[in-house]
Amino acid sequence: MFAAPHHLFRGRSALRKLVYAVTFEALGVVVATIGLLVMSDASAGNSLGLAVLAATVAMSWSFAFNSAFESWEARQPRRGRSFGRRAVHALLFEGGLVLILMPLTAWWLGVGLWLAMVYEAGLIVLFIVYTWAFTWTFDAIFGLPEAARPA
């Protein structure tokens, strides 16, 4: 039987965040590339290039956002990560990211802001589901961070 390596990150918050961000973005490049190929007229190379650039931006955002979220989480009287808390996490993360990525998408693909917003909206829906599922799976494998562990 598979034993979850919960102990790997105990007391290593920065390492946990780094592993989370790198793994999330590596898989996210695949998800975004496929999403862009389906939605736009962009070539595979352009889709992959934008996905890699967006992943680089998103990794920085992920580290900053998750640090702030866990800081907030540590001050909450109720510990754990409910469905609602995970949903709020995913919505806030993606909302901030789209504000950063929409102008970048428009420039990279040579489209207007409206079309870039349409592409981003499609990617947001895709990534909200992906973010929730990835975070749940990551926590199931590696355990909750210290800030979210029940007392």
PyMOL commands that set and color helices and strands:
alter all, ss='L'
color gray80, all
select helices_A, chain A and resi 6-9+13-39+44-74+83-109+113-142+146-148
alter helices_A, ss='H'
color red, helices_A
deselect
rebuild
show_as cartoon
